[in-house]
Amino acid sequence: MFSLVFGVGLLFAIVKLSGSGEIQFKLGDDVFEVGNAEVFAEKIRSDRSPIAWASLSGSRPIYVQHIGEDPLMGWFAIDARSPSDLVSCSLQWDIDRQIFVDECNDTNTYPANGEGLTRFDVIVNVAGIVQIDLNKIFSP
């Protein structure tokens, strides 16, 4: 009987606290840090390829791309899933043509900055660290 009363009391407390704004449930960090902008810009430039980055859950892989000479500007975070099939297909980087190619339909191609694809907000903070917010869609 005690465990039933305790369970009901615990459930009531959770409902009460969650309605008051004191408990917040998050499925992941809003913003994550990629690392030093200069280091990653040079890696992308020397590899001639964006960096493939898997989310912690594995459900939202992205490409981290840098375009241009200034390591503090020109950053893009691009959803690596194919717009033609978000579950079964992904985008591949064609290093020779410097474009993204839909692996399910290779006639669908996208420019290096990911225009036409889902992109997320990217900033370089005052410490020179690249930060990506996967909960904010980039809108130019």
C-alpha positions as YAML, in Angstrom:
chain: A
units: angstrom
residues:
- id: 1
  name: MET
  ca: [0.00, 0.00, 0.00]
- id: 2
  name: PHE
  ca: [2.87, 2.38, 0.82]
- id: 3
  name: SER
  ca: [4.41, 1.96, -2.64]
- id: 4
  name: LEU
  ca: [1.07, 2.79, -4.29]
- id: 5
  name: VAL
  ca: [0.66, 5.96, -2.23]
- id: 6
  name: PHE
  ca: [4.31, 6.89, -2.86]
- id: 7
  name: GLY
  ca: [3.94, 6.30, -6.62]
- id: 8
  name: VAL
  ca: [0.79, 8.42, -6.85]
- id: 9
  name: GLY
  ca: [2.46, 11.17, -4.79]
- id: 10
  name: LEU
  ca: [5.55, 11.11, -7.00]
- id: 11
  name: LEU
  ca: [3.44, 11.28, -10.16]
- id: 12
  name: PHE
  ca: [1.49, 14.23, -8.73]
- id: 13
  name: ALA
  ca: [4.74, 16.04, -7.82]
- id: 14
  name: ILE
  ca: [6.17, 15.55, -11.33]
- id: 15
  name: VAL
  ca: [3.00, 16.83, -12.99]
- id: 16
  name: LYS
  ca: [2.85, 19.81, -10.63]
- id: 17
  name: LEU
  ca: [6.51, 20.76, -11.11]
- id: 18
  name: SER
  ca: [6.49, 20.31, -14.88]
- id: 19
  name: GLY
  ca: [3.49, 22.64, -15.15]
- id: 20
  name: SER
  ca: [5.26, 25.29, -13.08]
- id: 21
  name: GLY
  ca: [8.24, 25.50, -15.41]
- id: 22
  name: GLU
  ca: [10.64, 24.20, -12.75]
- id: 23
  name: ILE
  ca: [11.36, 20.98, -14.67]
- id: 24
  name: GLN
  ca: [12.48, 21.13, -18.28]
- id: 25
  name: PHE
  ca: [12.87, 18.10, -20.49]
- id: 26
  name: LYS
  ca: [15.43, 18.39, -23.29]
- id: 27
  name: LEU
  ca: [16.34, 15.76, -25.83]
- id: 28
  name: GLY
  ca: [19.80, 17.20, -26.46]
- id: 29
  name: ASP
  ca: [21.84, 20.33, -26.28]
- id: 30
  name: ASP
  ca: [20.50, 23.32, -28.18]
- id: 31
  name: VAL
  ca: [24.00, 24.37, -29.19]
- id: 32
  name: PHE
  ca: [27.13, 22.31, -29.51]
- id: 33
  name: GLU
  ca: [30.70, 23.38, -30.11]
- id: 34
  name: VAL
  ca: [32.60, 22.05, -33.10]
- id: 35
  name: GLY
  ca: [35.93, 23.56, -32.09]
- id: 36
  name: ASN
  ca: [38.43, 26.24, -33.05]
- id: 37
  name: ALA
  ca: [37.36, 28.05, -36.24]
- id: 38
  name: GLU
  ca: [40.90, 28.48, -37.59]
- id: 39
  name: VAL
  ca: [41.80, 24.81, -37.06]
- id: 40
  name: PHE
  ca: [38.62, 23.47, -38.63]
- id: 41
  name: ALA
  ca: [38.64, 25.95, -41.54]
- id: 42
  name: GLU
  ca: [42.18, 24.83, -42.40]
- id: 43
  name: LYS
  ca: [41.20, 21.14, -42.16]
- id: 44
  name: ILE
  ca: [38.23, 21.64, -44.49]
- id: 45
  name: ARG
  ca: [40.39, 23.64, -46.93]
- id: 46
  name: SER
  ca: [43.23, 21.10, -46.96]
- id: 47
  name: ASP
  ca: [40.90, 18.08, -47.23]
- id: 48
  name: ARG
  ca: [38.77, 19.84, -49.87]
- id: 49
  name: SER
  ca: [35.82, 18.36, -48.02]
- id: 50
  name: PRO
  ca: [33.33, 19.33, -45.31]
- id: 51
  name: ILE
  ca: [33.46, 17.42, -42.05]
- id: 52
  name: ALA
  ca: [30.79, 14.76, -41.52]
- id: 53
  name: TRP
  ca: [29.48, 15.03, -37.98]
- id: 54
  name: ALA
  ca: [27.06, 12.59, -36.33]
- id: 55
  name: SER
  ca: [24.68, 13.84, -33.66]
- id: 56
  name: LEU
  ca: [24.83, 12.14, -30.27]
- id: 57
  name: SER
  ca: [21.61, 10.27, -31.00]
- id: 58
  name: GLY
  ca: [22.72, 9.45, -34.54]
- id: 59
  name: SER
  ca: [19.41, 10.70, -35.89]
- id: 60
  name: ARG
  ca: [20.60, 14.03, -37.27]
- id: 61
  name: PRO
  ca: [23.96, 13.77, -39.05]
- id: 62
  name: ILE
  ca: [25.33, 16.99, -40.49]
- id: 63
  name: TYR
  ca: [28.14, 18.30, -42.65]
- id: 64
  name: VAL
  ca: [30.15, 21.18, -41.21]
- id: 65
  name: GLN
  ca: [31.33, 23.30, -44.13]
- id: 66
  name: HIS
  ca: [33.54, 26.37, -44.39]
- id: 67
  name: ILE
  ca: [33.76, 28.52, -47.51]
- id: 68
  name: GLY
  ca: [36.08, 31.48, -48.00]
- id: 69
  name: GLU
  ca: [39.36, 32.76, -46.61]
- id: 70
  name: ASP
  ca: [38.16, 34.24, -43.31]
- id: 71
  name: PRO
  ca: [37.90, 31.48, -40.66]
- id: 72
  name: LEU
  ca: [35.45, 33.60, -38.67]
- id: 73
  name: MET
  ca: [32.89, 33.76, -41.49]
- id: 74
  name: GLY
  ca: [31.47, 31.43, -44.14]
- id: 75
  name: TRP
  ca: [30.36, 28.54, -41.91]
- id: 76
  name: PHE
  ca: [27.50, 26.20, -42.78]
- id: 77
  name: ALA
  ca: [25.92, 23.27, -40.93]
- id: 78
  name: ILE
  ca: [24.03, 21.15, -43.45]
- id: 79
  name: ASP
  ca: [21.65, 18.27, -42.76]
- id: 80
  name: ALA
  ca: [23.41, 15.22, -44.24]
- id: 81
  name: ARG
  ca: [20.16, 13.35, -44.83]
- id: 82
  name: SER
  ca: [18.80, 13.23, -48.36]
- id: 83
  name: PRO
  ca: [15.73, 15.41, -48.93]
- id: 84
  name: SER
  ca: [14.37, 12.62, -51.15]
- id: 85
  name: ASP
  ca: [14.41, 10.08, -48.28]
- id: 86
  name: LEU
  ca: [15.39, 11.32, -44.81]
- id: 87
  name: VAL
  ca: [15.55, 7.81, -43.36]
- id: 88
  name: SER
  ca: [17.25, 5.63, -45.97]
- id: 89
  name: CYS
  ca: [19.42, 8.02, -47.97]
- id: 90
  name: SER
  ca: [22.10, 10.56, -47.29]
- id: 91
  name: LEU
  ca: [24.09, 13.18, -49.11]
- id: 92
  name: GLN
  ca: [27.56, 12.37, -50.36]
- id: 93
  name: TRP
  ca: [30.33, 14.88, -50.99]
- id: 94
  name: ASP
  ca: [31.76, 14.81, -54.52]
- id: 95
  name: ILE
  ca: [35.30, 16.06, -53.94]
- id: 96
  name: ASP
  ca: [36.07, 16.52, -57.64]
- id: 97
  name: ARG
  ca: [32.99, 18.61, -58.42]
- id: 98
  name: GLN
  ca: [32.83, 20.18, -54.92]
- id: 99
  name: ILE
  ca: [29.09, 19.52, -54.58]
- id: 100
  name: PHE
  ca: [26.72, 17.41, -52.50]
- id: 101
  name: VAL
  ca: [25.05, 14.50, -54.32]
- id: 102
  name: ASP
  ca: [21.86, 12.73, -53.24]
- id: 103
  name: GLU
  ca: [22.83, 9.05, -52.94]
- id: 104
  name: CYS
  ca: [19.28, 7.96, -53.84]
- id: 105
  name: ASN
  ca: [19.09, 10.14, -56.93]
- id: 106
  name: ASP
  ca: [22.46, 11.27, -58.24]
- id: 107
  name: THR
  ca: [20.83, 13.81, -60.55]
- id: 108
  name: ASN
  ca: [19.95, 15.82, -57.42]
- id: 109
  name: THR
  ca: [23.00, 17.93, -56.58]
- id: 110
  name: TYR
  ca: [23.52, 20.85, -54.24]
- id: 111
  name: PRO
  ca: [26.23, 23.54, -54.01]
- id: 112
  name: ALA
  ca: [29.00, 23.48, -51.41]
- id: 113
  name: ASN
  ca: [27.15, 25.93, -49.15]
- id: 114
  name: GLY
  ca: [24.15, 23.57, -48.97]
- id: 115
  name: GLU
  ca: [21.70, 25.97, -50.60]
- id: 116
  name: GLY
  ca: [18.44, 24.10, -51.19]
- id: 117
  name: LEU
  ca: [19.06, 21.81, -48.20]
- id: 118
  name: THR
  ca: [18.19, 22.11, -44.53]
- id: 119
  name: ARG
  ca: [20.86, 24.24, -42.87]
- id: 120
  name: PHE
  ca: [21.27, 25.14, -39.21]
- id: 121
  name: ASP
  ca: [22.44, 28.34, -37.53]
- id: 122
  name: VAL
  ca: [26.20, 28.58, -37.05]
- id: 123
  name: ILE
  ca: [28.13, 31.24, -35.17]
- id: 124
  name: VAL
  ca: [31.76, 31.74, -34.24]
- id: 125
  name: ASN
  ca: [31.85, 33.01, -30.67]
- id: 126
  name: VAL
  ca: [34.25, 35.62, -29.26]
- id: 127
  name: ALA
  ca: [36.72, 32.86, -28.36]
- id: 128
  name: GLY
  ca: [36.85, 31.75, -32.02]
- id: 129
  name: ILE
  ca: [34.86, 28.55, -31.42]
- id: 130
  name: VAL
  ca: [32.37, 27.34, -34.05]
- id: 131
  name: GLN
  ca: [28.95, 26.70, -32.50]
- id: 132
  name: ILE
  ca: [25.95, 25.05, -34.19]
- id: 133
  name: ASP
  ca: [22.35, 25.30, -33.04]
- id: 134
  name: LEU
  ca: [20.48, 22.25, -34.36]
- id: 135
  name: ASN
  ca: [17.19, 23.68, -33.15]
- id: 136
  name: LYS
  ca: [17.40, 26.78, -35.35]
- id: 137
  name: ILE
  ca: [17.04, 26.53, -39.12]
- id: 138
  name: PHE
  ca: [19.32, 28.93, -40.99]
- id: 139
  name: SER
  ca: [17.48, 31.50, -43.04]
- id: 140
  name: PRO
  ca: [19.62, 33.89, -45.10]
...
